[in-house]
Amino acid sequence: MSRIPEAALIHSRLRLRQLRLMLALEELGSLRRAADEIGMTQPAATKMLHEAEGLLGVELFERLPRGMRATPFGETVIYYARMVFAELSGMREELAALESGNLGRVTVGAIPALASGLLTRTIATLKKSHPRLSMSIQVDTSDVLVQALQQDQLDLVLGRIPTGARADDLLFDSLGEEELCVIAGAQNPVASAASLTWTELQGMTWVLQQHPSPMRAIVNQAFHNARVDIPSSIVETTSIMTLLSLLQQTDMIGVTPRSVIEDYPGRHLLAELPIAFEPRLPPFGLITRRHRIKSSAMQAFISAVKTEQAQAAD
């Protein structure tokens, strides 16, 4: 029979100050210093920790000759304690925003391919309907953005859940798929070719995203399927504008979603090369934390993104 009590008992008896003590103890490794940090005596801190362990029915910290260390049970409690205090901070920010007449603030991560299209349209629409909504945008690859989301540095991500990511605490709401294409500057000698092979392109300089982005994995898979070595001359960047600028000014080639090229004002300066991808990118979508309550600002952004994507698909 499990020693862990029912959730209702934890809700009614576990105190925020106990969680604060655990966070301080994890950071400082000493009960005396942790007690000082939250403004209480060491005996009182010892009693508080014992009460929490008694309530949860497990040992949360291992007593060492010098200091204390969280047990696996303690690490789990600390993980959720961080989320609790992050939510409380978010609540305070939203209350302050509402008090001042604002909708609040939302921090968004977006992969480069969506930044110039779907994200831009969403921001423009939101600023018309909610002019005082504050938004912070980070553009990067999905692996970087999802890690930031899991560390509570972002509220939501427009991208993909990367291979190998710990996805049990993530929610994914699919928005669509993207086709990839190989592109070059219109002046590039290969731009006028009627057909091309991966072998012919292998010796050129490629502009690609860094490992372990999904797009880079797809490019590597395409060369692998063609039984051709991955190019040895590669320039890595997450910036779409850097990619497009390099292609227009040099004989490099690159890979990008077709939608990026269709939305690009300088489309006539680029050429899509006649070679197709067999592997496909997984769908992109909205990624949020499973246990995180969505603020009014987050809900407004999510609704706007879905509306913009639906209109673009029509």
N, C-alpha and C positions, 0 to 999 in steps of 0.2 A: 504494500500500500504506500502511495506517495506521501512524503512528508511535506510537500509543497501545499500551502493552504489554497482555498478557493480565492478567485480574483476579488470577490466582494470583500473578503476579510482584509486583503492587502490594501484595497482602496480605502477602507475605513481606518486602518491602523498605521500604515506606513506614512511617515512624515517627510516633508520636503527637507527638513534640517538633517534628517538621517541620510538622505541622498547627497546633500551638500558635504556632509562628513566623508562619505565614501569617495566622492570626487576629489576632495582635498587629500585624503589618505592615499589614493592612487597616485596623485601628482607628487606628493611629498615623501611618501614611504615611511612616515613616522607618525604615530598617534599623537605624540606631544605637539609636533609642528602642525598637524592637521587641526588639533583642538585650538591652537593659537590662531590659526588662519580663519576659523569661523567664530572666534570669540567665546570660547568656553574652556572649562578646566579639563585636564586630562582624565580625572576620574569620571566626570560627567560624559566625556566622549567615549570612554570605555564602556560605561553603562549603556549609552545610546547604541553603540555598535552591537553589544550583546543582545539588546532588545530587538534590533533589526534581524539579527541572525536567528533569534528565537522565533520571531514572527514568520520568517521565510522557511525555517526548518533546515537550513544548510549553513555551513561555514563559508563566510564571504571573504575573509582575509586569513592568510597563513601567518602565524607569529614566528618570526625569524630571530636569531640572536641579535641582529641589528635591523630593526625596522619591521615592516609588514609588507606582504605581497598578496595581491588579489588571487583568489582561487578561480577556477573556471566559472563557478557560480557568481563570484564577485565581479568578474569581467563582464558577465551578462548583465548584472544589475547596473554596473557603471555605464555600459553601452546605452541602456534605456534611460538612465538618469541624465545623460547628456542630451538625449532627445527631449526629455521633459523640460529641462531648463531652456533649451533652444525654442521650444514651443511657447514657453512663458515669455521669453524675450520677444518673440514674434507677436504675441498677444499685446504686449505693452506697446510695441511700435504701431500696431494697427489701431489700438485705442487712441494713441496720441495723434495718429493721422486723421482718424475720424473726428476727434475733438477740434482739429484745425481746419476741418472741411475737406481733407484729402481722402482719396480712396485708399491710399497706402502705397507700399513699395513692393515690387517684385523683381527678383534677380533671376535672369534667364541665361541659360547656356544654349548655344546653337552651333551645329556643324557648319562649316563654311558654305557648303552647297545650298543651305537654306537661308543663310544670312541675307543674301541680296534679293531674294524673292519672297518667300512666305513670311519670313520674320519682318522684313521691311514693310510689307503690306499690312501686317498685323499691328505693328507699332503705329503706322500712320492712321489706321482705323481707330485704335484705342485712344490716341491723343485727341481725336475729334470728339469722341463720346465721353472720355474721362481726361480732360486736359491737365488735371492736377495729379494724375497717377504717375508715380515715380518709377522708372524702369532702369535697371542696370543690366547691360548685355555683355556676355563673354563669348567670343567665337573661338572654337578650338575643335579638336578631334573628339569623337565620342568617348574614347577611353579616358581622356583628361577630364571631360565634362562630367561623366558619370561618377568618377572618383570625387570630384568637387561636390556633387550632389549628395553623395553618401557621407561627406564630411560637413554637411549643412552649410556649405559656402554658396550654394545655389538653391533656388526654390523649385525649379523644374528645368528640364533639358529637352530641346528639340533635336533629336538624333536617334542613335541606335544603341542598344545594349551590346557592348563589345563582347567578343568571345572571351570566356574566362572570368568575366566579372561576377562578383557575388550578387546574384539577382534575386535572392529570396526576399529582400526587403524593398524591391522595386516594383512599380506598376508601369506597364507599357500599354499605351493606347495608340494603335497603329493609325497612321494618317495617309500612307500611300507608299509607292515604290518609285525608284529612279533608275533610268537607263544610263549606263556609262558609255562614253565615247572617247576615242583618241583624237586629239586635236593638235594642230600646228598653226603657225602663222601663215597667212596667205602667201607670203614670199618664200616660204620653205620649199625646196625642190620636190619634197614628197607630196606637197599639197595637190599637185596636178596628177598624181598617179591614179590609174584606173583600178588597181587592186594592189594590196600589200600583204605580206606575211609577217608573222612575229619574228622570223629569222632576219628579215630585211630591216626591221625596226630595232633589233636587239643592240646593234652597234651605235645607236644614236644616244644623245643625252636626254634623259627623261626628267621631268619635273613631277615629283610625286609627294604624297603625304608620308609622314613618318610612320614607322612601326609603332604600335600594332593596330593602326586604324583599319576599319573594315575595307575601305577603298584600296589601301595598299595591299591588303591580303588578297583582294580580288585580282589585282594586277599580277601579283606573284603567281596566283593560281592559273591565270591565263597563260603565262610563259611556261609554267610546269605542264599544263595540258598539251601545249604545242611542242613539248620536249626541247625547249630552248632555254639556255641559261638566262637568269635574270640579268638585266643590263648592269654593267660595271660603272657606268657614268650616270650618276643620279644627283639631282639637286632636290633636297627635301624642304617642303614648306607647307604650312596649313593655310596660307593666304591665297585666296582665289585671285586677288588683284596682282599679287606677285607672279603667280602662274601665268596669267594672261599677258602681263607686261613682258615677261621673259620670252613667251612664244612669239610675240609681235616683233621683238627686237633681235631675236637670235634664231638659229635653226634647231632649237630644242623642241621636243614634243611633250605632251602631257595628257593626263586623264581627268575628266570632270563629268559630272552629270549633264545630260543633254539639256536639261531645263536651264542650267546656268548660261549656256551659250545662247539659247533662245531669248533669254531676258537681257543679254548683254548689248548695250548700245553700239559697241564696235564690232558687231557680228561679222561685218564684211571684211574685217582685218584678220579673220580666223578661217580655218578650213577643217572640217571634220574628215578624218582619214578613213579610207574604205577598208576597215577591219572591225570585226565584231567580237564582242565578249560572249563566251559561253557561260562562265559563272556569273551570277547576279548578286547584287547587293541585297541584303535583307531589308525588309520594310523600315521606313523611318517613322517616328511618332513622338508622342509626348511621354516623357519619363518623369515619374514623381516617386517620392518615398511612400511606401505602403502605409506606414503608421503615422504619417504627418497630416495634420489637419490643414486643409486648404484655406488660406486667408481669402478675404474678399478680392484682393488684388490678384491673387493666383487664379481664382475662379473667373474673373473678368478676362484675364489673358488667355486662359484655356478656351473659354467660349469664343473669343475673337479668332484664335488660331483655327479652330474647327470650322468656323464660318468662312474664313478666307480660303481654307483648303477645299471646302465643298464648292465654293463659287468658282475656284480655279479648275476643278474637275468637271464642271458642267460644260 
